[in-house]
């Protein structure tokens, strides 16, 4: 899941060899088909890796009234990509291009909160946020991950930031099948006796009991995500048909907390099966700490060949807002489980099936923009490959990447530019 390769694949169109610690388990129960029933949820949190980390941050910011904290492995700050694949690639993963500063993104968040596009930023003050970046992670630049820490701190969150582990780009747990420094499928690594999952849960929840060393006794519910997706068609917003939720036995009759966990690119269930659910070490802690774990699933679609969550606008320009289709779907799942009071959100002014957003300006007739290919690239209207320039989205060749060659482009839809 090297996201640079993942996203370059959009533009251009594994070994399991370690031994599990003796105190850990590594299996999930066979899935039971069912629906998401309402439980007594006392707190809701979100976690994720890579594209799932970006998505976790978007959920936390847009729905800060729902989520009380976030645990994020290797990602950048809120809306770093600015609805541009080019910016996502070269500013929010690598840092070859300038990116918005944390202060600018904080102001953007405040502006959106004032317009009602995201929840009030005051909700984020005091929230627990746990961040992780491995020293062998070359997929997301450390400076970008640092921006995420600064962004949250500037909004008053209680941030813990682990940069001490020699991990590659992956989720890290005592059950990880891959070597610590690996960046390879299924992107779940083991780093000796390190247990970042315990660190994360302790920071989010306050304290946790040790993970179970016995076989899991809860139920893995396999449910139809279409029941929660705006319009009922998960594939239309790059989500899989099936999602999963691990329900510990104690949560069937008593109060529990809820943790949403979002996979990374090239880590969705249709590709890696149960690898994340088995290796994350979350279910083992869920059993002993009365915690439901929800595993929503993305999948592939045109513009998203590696099954990433939408953090740069491949599916909708509303991807980081309350009205974003994927955000809406996940929050609908949370409410179905009883999070945030259950049911629907009566305060949301946006119909999730409506392609418009009342907090955004109305669409206008596209203007033709004439500029050098260099300036088109810097502005996110084009990208460079092997010294040549191509229009973003349509991939039309524009010529050499320099300040002398000029092209005239217009935007026909978010992330899609063509020549006039």
Protein Blocks (a to p, Z undefined) as FASTA:
>chain_A
ZZklmmmmmmnopaddbdddfkbccdddddddddddddddfbdcdddehjlmmmmmmmmm
mmmmlpgbdcdehiadehklnopaklmmmmmmmmmbccddfklmmmmmmmmmmnopaccf
klmgopacdddddfklckbgfklmmmmmmmmmmnopacdddfkbccdcddddfklmbdfk
lccdehiacehjacfklmmmmmmnopacdddfbdcfbdcddddfklmgghhiaklnopaf
bdcddddfklmmmccddddddddehiafklnommlmmmnommmmmmmnopaddddddddd
ehianopacfeopmbmklmgmklmklmmmmmmmmmnopghiaidfkbmbdfkbmbdfkbc
cddddddddddfklmmmnopacceehiacdehjlpafbjcdfkbccddddfbghiacdZZ
